[in-house]
């Protein structure tokens, strides 16, 4: 289901440094980190309590305008390192043929931002994600999850800072995921997520509604390994607004792609890893990301 915080608040300050250009999501970022999910995204575990560990390293050195052109800046760097723990309680309660699952994600974030004339580094607790879901197991190979996530703004935020770990607004994220698993054949996963943000009370800014598609596809080698590729696509559906006024040319877009792998020991432990490069970016930073996920069953 979800997620690591990926702050990109430097975009807003960089835009101000260059021209009165539009943003895509306040600060050029989002409360949903596109690309976070990989293989097994739609295969919730059987009833029990689980702890998943996520790691993310993100680097961006380009800022794109609404036409996809690089904004010429003397310096622009965003470096985010995230370690997040996800707690999953898969229950025996059945609803509509699926079992109810609850989860919460607690991220620790290290963020460094450099823009013309400004540089800042922060570390600390990021915004926390939690929510319920219903997990369906249609066959031994086909699984899906229908859920609703809530992002709580507990991360550190100050409107005068160039680097912010928290977003300072609540977000609601309905989601649907599907996974097809074959130890010696095709493996495919997708996760469709809507991101609906509330207003930032400190800036009177409301980021537009977004939709994200995380995807992966690969081939099982029959020995626990799956090799393939994955990434994400995103589109901002509505414009940002500030003080109730819509901001022209403020919709963001991005696509990311890269190699991906999974190892499953067949005894309840697995590891996934993925590296992706962003492209076709509009009104956002453009960079690359390394994602790692593992599970610790109890």
Backbone as CSV, one residue per row, in Angstrom:
resi,resn,N_x,N_y,N_z,CA_x,CA_y,CA_z,C_x,C_y,C_z
1,UNK,0.834,-1.194,0.000,0.000,0.000,0.000,0.869,1.244,0.000
2,UNK,1.543,1.627,1.066,2.211,2.898,1.173,3.462,2.851,2.007
3,UNK,4.332,3.691,2.343,4.799,4.859,1.748,5.942,5.475,2.506
4,UNK,6.763,6.242,1.867,7.798,7.040,2.490,7.562,8.496,2.168
5,UNK,7.908,9.356,3.105,7.820,10.785,2.807,8.952,11.167,1.878
6,UNK,8.674,11.949,0.851,9.692,12.425,-0.064,9.579,13.935,-0.153
7,UNK,10.179,14.680,0.771,10.042,16.128,0.733,10.771,16.713,-0.459
8,UNK,10.174,17.739,-1.077,10.811,18.464,-2.180,10.455,19.931,-2.074
9,UNK,10.495,20.453,-0.874,10.058,21.825,-0.649,10.982,22.843,-1.288
10,UNK,12.156,22.427,-1.703,13.089,23.365,-2.327,12.547,23.952,-3.615
11,UNK,11.659,23.245,-4.272,11.150,23.725,-5.555,10.485,25.082,-5.433
12,UNK,9.740,25.274,-4.382,9.043,26.547,-4.214,10.032,27.692,-4.103
13,UNK,11.051,27.529,-3.284,12.042,28.586,-3.104,12.820,28.814,-4.394
14,UNK,13.132,27.734,-5.101,13.871,27.883,-6.353,13.043,28.629,-7.385
15,UNK,11.758,28.341,-7.457,10.885,29.051,-8.387,10.877,30.541,-8.076
16,UNK,10.815,30.859,-6.799,10.811,32.264,-6.399,12.116,32.939,-6.789
17,UNK,13.210,32.201,-6.699,14.517,32.765,-7.029,14.642,33.085,-8.516
18,UNK,13.891,32.350,-9.352,14.051,32.505,-10.791,13.004,33.434,-11.394
19,UNK,11.735,33.145,-11.133,10.646,33.899,-11.759,9.363,33.531,-11.055
20,UNK,8.298,34.284,-11.270,7.026,33.945,-10.647,6.347,32.784,-11.363
21,UNK,7.043,31.665,-11.439,6.518,30.492,-12.138,5.531,29.752,-11.252
22,UNK,4.699,28.939,-11.872,3.722,28.160,-11.131,4.392,26.950,-10.489
23,UNK,3.745,26.383,-9.478,4.222,25.183,-8.816,3.309,24.030,-9.164
24,UNK,3.703,22.844,-8.745,2.849,21.671,-8.880,2.815,20.998,-7.523
25,UNK,1.783,21.267,-6.758,1.810,20.870,-5.371,2.691,21.852,-4.618
26,UNK,2.293,22.221,-3.431,3.051,23.233,-2.702,4.498,22.795,-2.529
27,UNK,5.423,23.668,-2.918,6.835,23.356,-2.841,7.313,22.413,-3.917
28,UNK,6.471,22.121,-4.906,6.883,21.197,-5.949,6.905,19.759,-5.504
29,UNK,6.327,19.469,-4.334,6.340,18.110,-3.811,4.946,17.573,-3.580
30,UNK,4.857,16.446,-2.887,3.583,15.770,-2.658,3.671,14.965,-1.381
31,UNK,2.521,14.668,-0.800,2.482,13.801,0.373,2.500,12.322,-0.019
32,UNK,2.452,12.027,-1.328,2.606,10.652,-1.796,3.905,10.519,-2.589
33,UNK,4.779,9.582,-2.218,6.040,9.392,-2.929,5.899,8.407,-4.074
34,UNK,5.747,8.897,-5.277,5.588,8.030,-6.425,6.746,7.053,-6.570
35,UNK,6.419,5.786,-6.821,7.433,4.761,-7.014,7.761,3.956,-5.788
36,UNK,7.113,4.264,-4.665,7.461,3.588,-3.415,7.180,2.085,-3.474
37,UNK,6.139,1.667,-4.197,5.773,0.258,-4.203,6.469,-0.519,-5.311
38,UNK,6.579,-1.833,-5.081,7.308,-2.711,-5.976,6.548,-4.029,-6.067
39,UNK,7.233,-5.122,-6.329,6.591,-6.432,-6.348,5.890,-6.714,-5.014
40,UNK,4.790,-7.447,-5.074,3.984,-7.869,-3.918,3.159,-6.744,-3.311
41,UNK,2.998,-5.629,-4.015,2.252,-4.513,-3.428,0.805,-4.864,-3.113
42,UNK,0.188,-5.771,-3.881,-1.206,-6.124,-3.658,-1.408,-7.418,-2.902
43,UNK,-0.325,-8.018,-2.414,-0.418,-9.309,-1.720,-0.218,-9.081,-0.227
44,UNK,-1.305,-8.774,0.478,-1.219,-8.589,1.930,-0.932,-9.927,2.603
45,UNK,-0.217,-9.914,3.709,0.124,-11.174,4.378,-1.084,-11.805,5.054
46,UNK,-1.008,-13.098,5.396,-2.103,-13.763,6.115,-2.257,-13.176,7.511
47,UNK,-3.351,-13.508,8.218,-3.581,-12.933,9.550,-2.367,-13.045,10.461
48,UNK,-2.066,-11.931,11.130,-0.910,-11.857,12.014,-0.402,-10.427,12.084
49,UNK,0.671,-10.241,12.833,1.285,-8.922,12.965,2.642,-8.945,12.276
50,UNK,2.922,-7.888,11.492,4.137,-7.841,10.690,4.784,-6.462,10.790
51,UNK,6.085,-6.444,10.600,6.833,-5.194,10.529,7.601,-5.180,9.208
52,UNK,7.366,-4.149,8.395,8.086,-3.968,7.141,9.033,-2.791,7.286
53,UNK,10.195,-2.912,6.696,11.170,-1.825,6.700,11.381,-1.329,5.274
54,UNK,11.292,-0.010,5.113,11.507,0.635,3.830,12.741,1.529,3.905
55,UNK,13.502,1.549,2.839,14.611,2.485,2.710,14.516,3.206,1.378
56,UNK,14.842,4.494,1.391,14.773,5.284,0.163,15.897,6.302,0.139
57,UNK,16.559,6.393,-1.000,17.566,7.424,-1.245,17.151,8.157,-2.511
58,UNK,16.883,9.470,-2.386,16.419,10.258,-3.523,17.358,11.430,-3.748
59,UNK,17.714,11.664,-5.001,18.574,12.783,-5.365,17.989,13.481,-6.598
60,UNK,17.916,14.807,-6.551,17.446,15.595,-7.685,18.330,16.813,-7.854
61,UNK,18.718,17.103,-9.096,19.552,18.278,-9.367,19.000,19.115,-10.515
62,UNK,17.737,18.831,-10.902,17.085,19.618,-11.948,15.684,20.012,-11.483
63,UNK,15.252,21.183,-11.888,13.904,21.651,-11.627,13.247,21.968,-12.960
64,UNK,12.099,21.357,-13.229,11.437,21.484,-14.523,10.266,22.462,-14.446
65,UNK,10.065,23.207,-15.536,8.920,24.122,-15.597,7.716,23.402,-16.203
66,UNK,6.636,24.158,-16.485,5.414,23.559,-16.982,5.510,22.975,-18.368
67,UNK,6.558,23.324,-19.114,6.785,22.770,-20.451,7.790,21.632,-20.448
68,UNK,8.295,21.288,-19.277,9.285,20.229,-19.175,10.710,20.675,-19.399
69,UNK,10.942,21.978,-19.478,12.293,22.505,-19.662,12.972,22.699,-18.310
70,UNK,14.285,22.511,-18.291,15.045,22.711,-17.063,15.180,24.198,-16.765
71,UNK,14.815,24.607,-15.558,14.975,25.997,-15.138,16.452,26.231,-14.834
72,UNK,17.107,27.194,-15.493,18.543,27.406,-15.294,18.827,28.048,-13.935
73,UNK,19.380,27.255,-13.032,19.720,27.731,-11.691,21.206,27.518,-11.445
74,UNK,21.876,28.447,-10.763,23.286,28.239,-10.422,23.495,26.987,-9.579
75,UNK,22.520,26.691,-8.701,22.586,25.482,-7.887,21.169,25.049,-7.544
76,UNK,20.922,23.765,-7.662,19.665,23.181,-7.221,19.926,21.721,-6.875
77,UNK,19.798,21.379,-5.603,20.021,20.009,-5.155,19.036,19.658,-4.051
78,UNK,18.417,18.500,-4.193,17.569,17.937,-3.147,18.093,16.531,-2.851
79,UNK,18.401,16.260,-1.585,18.870,14.942,-1.158,18.024,14.490,0.024
80,UNK,17.255,13.425,-0.176,16.391,12.896,0.875,16.755,11.442,1.151
81,UNK,17.005,11.126,2.402,17.270,9.757,2.843,16.213,9.385,3.876
82,UNK,15.515,8.277,3.626,14.381,7.909,4.462,14.503,6.464,4.916
83,UNK,14.252,6.247,6.212,14.092,4.904,6.769,12.729,4.881,7.437
84,UNK,11.844,4.016,6.963,10.471,3.999,7.467,10.101,2.606,7.948
85,UNK,9.403,2.567,9.066,8.898,1.309,9.611,7.384,1.275,9.411
86,UNK,6.915,0.188,8.850,5.481,0.013,8.613,4.966,-1.145,9.455
87,UNK,3.968,-0.868,10.275,3.349,-1.882,11.130,2.050,-2.345,10.476
88,UNK,1.899,-3.654,10.305,0.736,-4.219,9.630,0.068,-5.245,10.539
89,UNK,-1.226,-5.058,10.754,-2.020,-6.028,11.500,-3.074,-6.586,10.551
90,UNK,-2.867,-7.820,10.122,-3.807,-8.504,9.244,-4.741,-9.326,10.132
91,UNK,-6.025,-8.966,10.135,-6.978,-9.578,11.058,-7.720,-10.742,10.408
92,UNK,-8.492,-11.451,11.233,-9.340,-12.535,10.736,-10.756,-12.045,10.427
93,UNK,-11.019,-10.756,10.632,-12.327,-10.179,10.329,-12.556,-10.139,8.826
94,UNK,-13.689,-10.651,8.388,-13.991,-10.725,6.960,-15.040,-9.686,6.574
95,UNK,-14.802,-8.989,5.449,-15.739,-8.020,4.885,-15.761,-8.228,3.372
96,UNK,-16.941,-8.491,2.812,-17.106,-8.646,1.358,-16.149,-9.683,0.773
97,UNK,-15.849,-10.705,1.538,-14.993,-11.776,1.045,-13.511,-11.570,1.244
98,UNK,-13.124,-10.444,1.847,-11.708,-10.179,2.122,-11.479,-9.943,3.602
99,UNK,-10.233,-10.066,4.025,-9.952,-9.836,5.445,-9.461,-8.411,5.682
100,UNK,-9.843,-7.858,6.827,-9.527,-6.480,7.172,-8.077,-6.377,7.639
101,UNK,-7.394,-5.334,7.152,-5.993,-5.082,7.488,-5.860,-3.636,7.955
102,UNK,-5.067,-3.414,9.000,-4.748,-2.063,9.462,-3.237,-1.866,9.378
103,UNK,-2.814,-0.630,9.086,-1.376,-0.391,9.028,-1.056,1.042,9.416
104,UNK,0.200,1.259,9.757,0.712,2.605,10.045,2.166,2.647,9.620
105,UNK,2.591,3.789,9.091,3.967,3.974,8.619,4.589,5.162,9.323
106,UNK,5.741,4.933,9.931,6.443,5.966,10.691,7.808,6.194,10.040
107,UNK,7.997,7.313,9.322,9.267,7.541,8.626,10.219,8.449,9.402
108,UNK,11.494,8.145,9.317,12.559,9.035,9.776,13.254,9.582,8.540
109,UNK,13.386,10.905,8.472,13.823,11.561,7.242,15.058,12.413,7.491
110,UNK,16.008,12.306,6.578,17.127,13.241,6.509,17.027,13.995,5.197
111,UNK,16.974,15.309,5.254,16.732,16.124,4.062,17.753,17.253,3.973
112,UNK,18.339,17.386,2.785,19.254,18.493,2.514,18.809,19.182,1.236
113,UNK,18.703,20.519,1.290,18.237,21.302,0.152,19.205,22.448,-0.102
114,UNK,19.563,22.637,-1.380,20.393,23.764,-1.795,19.738,24.449,-2.988
115,UNK,19.499,25.750,-2.858,19.012,26.586,-3.950,19.839,27.860,-3.927
116,UNK,19.737,28.704,-4.950,20.577,29.910,-4.987,20.480,30.754,-3.714
117,UNK,21.597,30.875,-3.032,21.683,31.706,-1.835,21.176,31.061,-0.571
118,UNK,20.694,29.822,-0.643,20.124,29.167,0.528,20.524,27.702,0.565
119,UNK,20.784,27.200,1.768,21.063,25.777,1.970,20.600,25.407,3.369
120,UNK,20.006,24.240,3.501,19.473,23.837,4.797,19.445,22.315,4.878
121,UNK,19.665,21.808,6.099,19.613,20.372,6.347,18.719,20.116,7.561
122,UNK,17.865,19.100,7.475,17.002,18.725,8.590,16.936,17.205,8.716
123,UNK,16.744,16.732,9.925,16.479,15.319,10.183,15.374,15.220,11.225
124,UNK,14.610,14.164,11.164,13.572,13.977,12.167,12.431,13.119,11.670
125,UNK,11.377,13.080,12.471,10.185,12.313,12.160,9.391,12.989,11.049
126,UNK,9.002,12.217,10.055,8.188,12.746,8.966,6.707,12.542,9.225
127,UNK,5.884,12.926,8.263,4.441,12.745,8.391,4.100,11.252,8.452
128,UNK,3.137,10.905,9.313,2.753,9.510,9.556,1.528,9.143,8.714
129,UNK,1.583,7.963,8.124,0.481,7.439,7.322,-0.183,6.276,8.051
130,UNK,-1.518,6.223,8.027,-2.232,5.106,8.645,-3.552,4.895,7.923
131,UNK,-4.132,3.707,8.104,-5.421,3.475,7.472,-5.827,2.018,7.452
132,UNK,-7.093,1.769,7.107,-7.617,0.410,6.969,-7.615,-0.040,5.514
133,UNK,-7.740,-1.336,5.335,-7.819,-1.902,3.989,-8.524,-3.239,4.057
134,UNK,-8.961,-3.726,2.894,-9.516,-5.069,2.775,-8.655,-5.829,1.781
135,UNK,-8.172,-6.979,2.194,-7.272,-7.788,1.376,-8.017,-8.975,0.779
136,UNK,-7.861,-9.159,-0.533,-8.530,-10.255,-1.236,-7.483,-11.204,-1.820
137,UNK,-7.743,-12.501,-1.676,-6.864,-13.527,-2.245,-7.712,-14.341,-3.224
138,UNK,-7.690,-13.928,-4.480,-8.570,-14.503,-5.494,-8.127,-15.902,-5.910
139,UNK,-6.826,-16.154,-5.846,-6.257,-17.456,-6.164,-4.856,-17.480,-5.562
140,UNK,-4.162,-18.619,-5.616,-2.788,-18.611,-5.101,-1.872,-17.606,-5.794
141,UNK,-2.242,-17.183,-7.013,-1.390,-16.256,-7.760,-1.907,-14.827,-7.781
142,UNK,-3.222,-14.631,-7.671,-3.823,-13.316,-7.864,-4.347,-12.751,-6.544
143,UNK,-3.897,-11.532,-6.219,-4.256,-10.889,-4.954,-4.537,-9.409,-5.208
144,UNK,-5.358,-8.807,-4.318,-5.637,-7.387,-4.439,-5.942,-6.791,-3.069
145,UNK,-5.841,-5.457,-2.996,-6.116,-4.730,-1.754,-6.870,-3.459,-2.105
146,UNK,-7.930,-3.178,-1.362,-8.683,-1.937,-1.466,-8.552,-1.212,-0.140
147,UNK,-8.037,0.029,-0.154,-7.753,0.691,1.107,-7.964,2.186,1.076
148,UNK,-7.821,2.794,2.234,-7.923,4.237,2.393,-6.864,4.678,3.389
149,UNK,-5.889,5.453,2.910,-4.823,5.961,3.764,-5.073,7.404,4.156
150,UNK,-4.602,7.750,5.338,-4.643,9.121,5.838,-3.220,9.518,6.205
151,UNK,-2.793,10.706,5.748,-1.463,11.212,6.079,-1.617,12.335,7.101
152,UNK,-1.043,12.136,8.272,-1.156,13.102,9.362,0.079,14.004,9.391
153,UNK,-0.100,15.322,9.449,1.030,16.263,9.373,1.748,16.440,10.714
154,UNK,2.561,15.440,11.057,3.298,15.505,12.323,4.767,15.884,12.116
155,UNK,5.242,15.861,10.883,6.632,16.210,10.599,6.906,17.695,10.798
156,UNK,8.142,18.019,11.084,8.535,19.406,11.337,8.337,20.274,10.098
157,UNK,7.743,21.460,10.318,7.454,22.366,9.215,7.565,23.815,9.687
158,UNK,8.132,24.649,8.837,8.149,26.094,9.059,8.085,26.752,7.696
159,UNK,7.144,27.669,7.497,6.924,28.223,6.166,8.099,29.067,5.673
160,UNK,8.988,29.486,6.555,10.147,30.274,6.141,11.351,29.399,5.794
161,UNK,11.242,28.084,6.006,12.370,27.190,5.744,12.362,26.709,4.300
162,UNK,13.545,26.472,3.759,13.661,25.940,2.408,13.553,24.416,2.414
163,UNK,13.869,23.779,3.536,13.763,22.326,3.681,12.737,22.009,4.755
164,UNK,11.725,21.267,4.406,10.695,20.872,5.357,10.458,19.377,5.291
165,UNK,10.541,18.725,6.442,10.294,17.285,6.522,8.810,16.989,6.473
166,UNK,7.980,17.864,7.056,6.539,17.694,7.046,5.879,18.576,5.998
167,UNK,4.637,18.227,5.619,3.890,18.991,4.624,2.946,20.013,5.254
168,UNK,2.604,19.829,6.525,1.743,20.758,7.266,0.301,20.764,6.775
169,UNK,-0.155,19.656,6.201,-1.572,19.508,5.878,-1.924,18.022,5.833
170,UNK,-3.187,17.732,6.079,-3.687,16.364,6.007,-3.920,15.973,4.551
171,UNK,-3.782,14.680,4.274,-4.097,14.147,2.950,-4.907,12.859,3.102
172,UNK,-5.828,12.662,2.163,-6.625,11.437,2.088,-6.267,10.728,0.789
173,UNK,-6.005,9.397,0.884,-5.507,8.670,-0.284,-6.214,7.328,-0.461
174,UNK,-7.298,7.292,-1.223,-7.893,6.001,-1.582,-6.970,5.240,-2.536
175,UNK,-6.951,3.923,-2.419,-6.003,3.140,-3.217,-6.569,1.773,-3.573
176,UNK,-6.062,1.239,-4.677,-6.399,-0.115,-5.103,-5.154,-0.746,-5.713
177,UNK,-4.807,-1.943,-5.254,-3.607,-2.605,-5.742,-3.928,-4.028,-6.196
178,UNK,-3.156,-4.505,-7.163,-3.287,-5.874,-7.671,-1.893,-6.458,-7.856
179,UNK,-1.735,-7.724,-7.471,-0.477,-8.440,-7.695,-0.751,-9.812,-8.293
180,UNK,0.027,-10.151,-9.315,0.017,-11.501,-9.864,1.391,-12.105,-9.623
181,UNK,1.432,-13.267,-9.000,2.688,-13.862,-8.538,2.856,-15.252,-9.144
182,UNK,4.017,-15.483,-9.733,4.355,-16.797,-10.276,5.849,-17.004,-10.062
183,UNK,6.208,-17.983,-9.249,7.611,-18.206,-8.907,8.462,-18.545,-10.124
184,UNK,7.834,-19.068,-11.178,8.584,-19.452,-12.382,7.917,-18.912,-13.633
185,UNK,7.439,-17.673,-13.569,6.776,-17.084,-14.720,6.566,-15.597,-14.529
186,UNK,5.527,-15.071,-15.164,5.278,-13.634,-15.133,4.827,-13.167,-13.754
187,UNK,5.370,-12.014,-13.342,4.943,-11.328,-12.133,4.589,-9.891,-12.491
188,UNK,3.434,-9.421,-12.039,3.021,-8.063,-12.352,2.258,-7.440,-11.203
189,UNK,2.460,-6.143,-11.006,1.832,-5.428,-9.902,1.494,-4.015,-10.341
190,UNK,0.372,-3.510,-9.827,0.111,-2.080,-9.957,-0.627,-1.581,-8.724
191,UNK,-0.449,-0.315,-8.453,-1.154,0.347,-7.356,-1.635,1.695,-7.850
192,UNK,-2.941,1.909,-7.807,-3.550,3.164,-8.220,-3.943,3.935,-6.965
193,UNK,-3.432,5.166,-6.846,-3.646,5.966,-5.636,-4.109,7.360,-5.993
194,UNK,-5.180,7.809,-5.384,-5.577,9.205,-5.470,-5.047,9.964,-4.274
195,UNK,-4.631,11.194,-4.488,-4.079,12.005,-3.397,-4.856,13.318,-3.315
196,UNK,-5.616,13.479,-2.236,-6.473,14.650,-2.046,-5.997,15.393,-0.794
197,UNK,-5.423,16.556,-0.992,-4.773,17.287,0.084,-5.667,18.373,0.659
198,UNK,-5.528,18.607,1.950,-6.197,19.708,2.609,-5.345,20.980,2.493
199,UNK,-5.864,22.079,2.974,-5.179,23.367,2.889,-4.089,23.469,3.961
200,UNK,-2.965,24.060,3.585,-1.904,24.396,4.536,-2.310,25.680,5.259
201,UNK,-2.605,25.576,6.532,-3.131,26.723,7.271,-2.096,27.832,7.454
202,UNK,-0.811,27.510,7.361,0.230,28.525,7.534,0.429,29.383,6.292
203,UNK,0.118,28.824,5.126,0.361,29.546,3.875,-0.922,29.802,3.079
204,UNK,-2.044,29.237,3.546,-3.324,29.328,2.831,-3.194,28.768,1.413
205,UNK,-2.387,27.726,1.277,-2.107,27.097,-0.014,-2.741,25.705,-0.023
206,UNK,-3.383,25.359,-1.129,-3.971,24.028,-1.280,-3.429,23.376,-2.547
207,UNK,-2.730,22.279,-2.372,-2.184,21.546,-3.516,-3.299,20.839,-4.266
208,UNK,-3.147,20.742,-5.589,-4.171,20.119,-6.420,-4.254,18.617,-6.220
209,UNK,-5.373,18.041,-6.647,-5.575,16.595,-6.547,-4.681,15.864,-7.551
210,UNK,-4.174,14.708,-7.127,-3.228,13.949,-7.949,-3.669,12.497,-8.064
211,UNK,-3.175,11.817,-9.095,-3.340,10.377,-9.220,-1.979,9.770,-9.545
212,UNK,-1.665,8.665,-8.884,-0.385,7.973,-9.053,-0.638,6.529,-9.460
213,UNK,0.206,6.016,-10.348,0.213,4.605,-10.703,1.616,4.058,-10.481
214,UNK,1.779,3.256,-9.434,3.025,2.511,-9.224,2.900,1.182,-9.962
215,UNK,3.956,0.744,-10.628,3.867,-0.480,-11.425,5.167,-1.263,-11.358
216,UNK,5.063,-2.555,-11.590,6.240,-3.411,-11.729,5.869,-4.619,-12.578
217,UNK,6.848,-5.149,-13.284,6.657,-6.341,-14.104,7.980,-7.096,-14.152
218,UNK,7.909,-8.416,-14.047,9.146,-9.199,-14.059,8.875,-10.666,-14.324
219,UNK,9.939,-11.429,-14.273,9.861,-12.866,-14.566,10.528,-13.652,-13.438
220,UNK,9.779,-14.626,-12.889,10.323,-15.480,-11.845,11.270,-16.519,-12.405
221,UNK,12.404,-16.684,-11.739,13.428,-17.618,-12.211,13.300,-18.995,-11.586
222,UNK,12.317,-19.171,-10.678,12.085,-20.475,-10.079,12.930,-20.780,-8.861
223,UNK,13.796,-19.858,-8.468,14.668,-20.082,-7.310,14.487,-18.993,-6.248
224,UNK,13.328,-18.339,-6.262,13.055,-17.270,-5.299,13.308,-15.888,-5.855
225,UNK,13.992,-15.804,-6.994,14.334,-14.504,-7.574,13.334,-14.116,-8.669
226,UNK,12.988,-12.839,-8.696,12.211,-12.242,-9.773,12.984,-11.033,-10.277
227,UNK,13.232,-10.965,-11.577,13.943,-9.849,-12.186,13.004,-9.122,-13.142
228,UNK,13.062,-7.792,-13.124,12.177,-7.043,-14.004,12.428,-5.554,-13.931
229,UNK,11.360,-4.788,-14.034,11.458,-3.334,-14.053,10.212,-2.750,-13.399
230,UNK,10.297,-1.482,-13.019,9.161,-0.820,-12.404,9.364,0.671,-12.330
231,UNK,8.371,1.335,-11.773,8.448,2.780,-11.640,7.097,3.352,-11.272
232,UNK,6.827,4.550,-11.769,5.542,5.176,-11.492,5.217,6.202,-12.565
233,UNK,3.930,6.538,-12.637,3.451,7.653,-13.447,2.513,8.472,-12.585
234,UNK,2.565,9.809,-12.722,1.665,10.660,-11.955,1.148,11.803,-12.818
235,UNK,-0.064,12.227,-12.485,-0.656,13.399,-13.107,-1.406,14.189,-12.042
236,UNK,-1.257,15.492,-12.086,-2.038,16.350,-11.219,-3.310,16.739,-11.961
237,UNK,-4.453,16.465,-11.374,-5.737,16.610,-12.058,-6.335,18.001,-11.916
238,UNK,-6.083,18.667,-10.810,-6.621,20.013,-10.586,-5.486,20.957,-10.227
239,UNK,-5.675,22.225,-10.514,-4.649,23.225,-10.241,-4.514,23.497,-8.742
240,UNK,-3.340,23.954,-8.353,-3.146,24.446,-6.995,-3.941,25.739,-6.812
241,UNK,-4.167,26.111,-5.564,-4.824,27.377,-5.279,-4.230,27.997,-4.025
242,UNK,-4.284,29.308,-3.946,-3.818,30.022,-2.763,-4.791,31.149,-2.459
243,UNK,-5.174,31.235,-1.189,-6.166,32.226,-0.745,-7.443,32.130,-1.577
244,UNK,-7.770,30.899,-2.002,-8.989,30.649,-2.750,-8.891,30.883,-4.236
245,UNK,-7.768,31.398,-4.724,-7.605,31.687,-6.152,-6.799,30.582,-6.828
246,UNK,-7.313,30.076,-7.953,-6.628,29.040,-8.706,-5.360,29.589,-9.345
247,UNK,-4.290,28.787,-9.344,-3.006,29.196,-9.917,-2.849,28.577,-11.300
248,UNK,-2.684,29.411,-12.293,-2.553,28.933,-13.673,-1.265,28.144,-13.862
249,UNK,-1.303,27.157,-14.770,-0.124,26.355,-15.126,0.563,25.793,-13.889
250,UNK,-0.216,25.205,-12.986,0.354,24.670,-11.741,0.182,23.161,-11.614
251,UNK,-0.128,22.479,-12.717,-0.297,21.031,-12.666,1.031,20.324,-12.925
252,UNK,1.295,19.316,-12.136,2.530,18.559,-12.279,2.320,17.244,-12.999
253,UNK,3.416,16.670,-13.475,3.393,15.372,-14.137,4.782,14.761,-14.053
254,UNK,4.837,13.431,-14.072,6.131,12.755,-14.055,5.951,11.298,-14.441
255,UNK,7.035,10.701,-14.929,7.089,9.280,-15.231,8.465,8.791,-14.804
256,UNK,8.521,7.599,-14.216,9.800,7.048,-13.776,9.881,5.572,-14.139
257,UNK,11.101,5.110,-14.417,11.317,3.739,-14.880,12.705,3.292,-14.481
258,UNK,12.839,1.992,-14.172,14.153,1.463,-13.857,14.108,-0.011,-13.509
259,UNK,15.277,-0.641,-13.305,15.343,-2.074,-13.000,14.850,-2.378,-11.592
260,UNK,14.314,-3.596,-11.439,13.748,-4.004,-10.161,13.983,-5.490,-9.949
261,UNK,14.063,-5.906,-8.676,14.224,-7.319,-8.367,13.538,-7.662,-7.052
262,UNK,13.282,-8.957,-6.889,12.711,-9.470,-5.649,13.365,-10.795,-5.316
263,UNK,13.578,-11.031,-4.003,13.996,-12.352,-3.546,13.065,-12.788,-2.429
264,UNK,12.532,-13.997,-2.541,11.617,-14.567,-1.548,12.174,-15.926,-1.134
265,UNK,12.427,-16.092,0.174,13.013,-17.362,0.619,11.967,-18.450,0.814
266,UNK,10.694,-18.128,0.576,9.640,-19.118,0.698,9.219,-19.425,2.116
267,UNK,9.778,-18.699,3.099,9.470,-18.943,4.515,8.959,-17.678,5.208
268,UNK,8.405,-16.759,4.424,7.825,-15.560,5.011,8.716,-14.337,4.978
269,UNK,9.921,-14.454,4.419,10.822,-13.297,4.319,11.086,-12.984,2.852
270,UNK,11.045,-11.702,2.524,11.378,-11.301,1.168,12.060,-9.947,1.180
271,UNK,12.708,-9.636,0.055,13.387,-8.366,-0.133,13.112,-7.897,-1.557
272,UNK,12.760,-6.621,-1.718,12.662,-6.036,-3.046,13.588,-4.825,-3.130
273,UNK,14.101,-4.573,-4.318,14.971,-3.414,-4.544,14.690,-2.874,-5.938
274,UNK,14.783,-1.551,-6.064,14.465,-0.907,-7.344,15.209,0.418,-7.432
275,UNK,15.698,0.716,-8.637,16.267,2.031,-8.920,15.499,2.631,-10.083
276,UNK,15.068,3.874,-9.941,14.288,4.512,-10.997,14.833,5.894,-11.313
277,UNK,14.631,6.291,-12.560,14.993,7.619,-13.031,13.743,8.336,-13.507
278,UNK,13.525,9.562,-13.031,12.357,10.335,-13.435,12.587,10.991,-14.794
279,UNK,11.496,11.124,-15.560,11.534,11.756,-16.878,10.140,12.315,-17.172
280,UNK,10.028,13.055,-18.264,8.742,13.679,-18.631,8.146,14.449,-17.466
281,UNK,9.005,15.170,-16.746,8.597,15.878,-15.539,8.098,17.279,-15.887
282,UNK,7.036,17.696,-15.220,6.475,19.038,-15.379,6.279,19.669,-14.002
283,UNK,6.796,20.881,-13.818,6.575,21.675,-12.609,7.008,20.970,-11.319
284,UNK,8.079,20.194,-11.416,8.574,19.441,-10.253,10.079,19.243,-10.380
285,UNK,10.731,18.857,-9.289,12.122,18.412,-9.399,12.203,17.111,-10.190
286,UNK,13.346,16.876,-10.827,13.586,15.643,-11.568,14.846,14.990,-11.018
287,UNK,14.742,13.694,-10.666,15.896,13.023,-10.089,15.796,11.519,-10.207
288,UNK,16.491,10.820,-9.321,16.506,9.359,-9.308,16.322,8.867,-7.885
289,UNK,15.889,7.614,-7.754,15.591,7.074,-6.432,15.980,5.605,-6.353
290,UNK,16.468,5.206,-5.193,16.707,3.810,-4.850,15.713,3.423,-3.763
291,UNK,14.985,2.321,-3.994,13.972,1.847,-3.049,14.311,0.440,-2.589
292,UNK,14.203,0.195,-1.289,14.415,-1.148,-0.732,13.288,-1.429,0.258
293,UNK,12.759,-2.651,0.211,11.686,-3.059,1.136,11.911,-4.479,1.594
294,UNK,11.670,-4.742,2.885,11.773,-6.096,3.415,10.721,-6.281,4.498
295,UNK,10.457,-7.528,4.875,9.442,-7.816,5.879,10.042,-8.668,6.984
296,UNK,9.571,-8.396,8.211,9.981,-9.165,9.387,8.729,-9.779,10.006
297,UNK,8.419,-11.036,9.739,7.202,-11.650,10.280,7.361,-11.974,11.758
298,UNK,6.265,-11.904,12.498,6.260,-12.243,13.925,5.234,-13.352,14.183
